Amino acid sequence: MNEKDTAQFSADELKALRARGATATRADAPERAVEPEFWRTARVVLPGPKTSIHLRVDTDVFEWFRARGKGHLSRMNAVLRSYMEAHSRD
């Protein structure tokens, strides 16, 4: 995946697109069929509660995440979760 494959839109931008009859999906985005079996077994998974902590990280690490925009703390959490899940299999 490269930078052109993803975009971030504010709620107002998405509403404006919808009002113009436009979409945020790229015209060349591939369509993927979803089999009916998927919907029979699909379930909603809500995120669990979060714990508020004070965490000291290296400045360059924090700045790298923050430079990528809104949601940097959630992305940091996702990286930590991936590490945890990868090492939980040991």
Secondary structure, DSSP 4 states (H G I P E B T S, - for coil): --GGG-----HHHHHHHHHTT--SS-TTPPP----HHHHHH-----------------HHHHHHHHTT-TTHHHHHHHHHHHHHHHHHT-
